C-alpha cells in the first residue's frame, strides 16, 4: 500500500494522533513538526509546498483511520 499503508499502520497502532515526516526530507526540523502538531486540535493538517500536497509531512487525527483505509 506504500506511504498510505504506512500512515494507516501508524494510525492503527497509535494511541494518539500522529505527525508523519518522510525520511527523505532533510530540511524538516522540530519547528515544522511542532507547528503541524499545534494546528491539529480539531482536524488533520496536510502540508502544501509550491502548490503540491505533501502527505508525508502532515498531521493526521485518529478519527480519519477509516478514510485512510478506503
N, C-alpha and C positions, 0 to 999 in steps of 0.2 A: 504493500500500500504506500510505500515511500514516505515522504515527510508527513503526509496526512495520517498515516498509520502511527508514526511516532508521536504526533500530537494526541491522537486518540489514546494510545497506550499510556502516555504520561497523565492525561486527564483521568483515565480509568483507575489508575493505581494511587493517584494523589488524593490526599485528604483536603487539599486546598486548591484554589485557583493557581494557574501556572503562568510564568513568563518564559517564552521559548526564544532562545538565541542560537542560531546556527553556528557550527564550529568554524565556518569559513568567513566570519565577519570580524576581522581583527580590530576594527575601529569602534566596536560597541564597547562601552565601558559601564561602570556601575551607575553613572548619572542617567544614562539612557534606560537601563533596566529599572531603576527606581522611578523614573518618570512614567514609564509604561505601567508599572505596578500601582502607582498612586492614582492613575486615571481609571483604574478598573473597578471602582467602588460599586458600580451598578451595571456594567456592561464589559464585554470583551473589547480589546483595543487591537486593531490591526494597523501596523505601520505602513506608511506610504512614503516613498522617496523618489523624487524625479518622476512623479505620476505613476509609479509602479508599486503594486501591492507587495509587501514584504511579510508573508505569513510566518516566516521563520525568525522574525524579530518582532514578536507581538505577544499580547497577553490574552489568555483565554480563561473564561469563567467555567466552573464545573457544570453549570446548567446547559452548556451547549454540547455536551457529550453525545446526545442522540443526533444532533445535526452533523457533527464531525463523522459519525459512523455512516451516515446516509451516502 
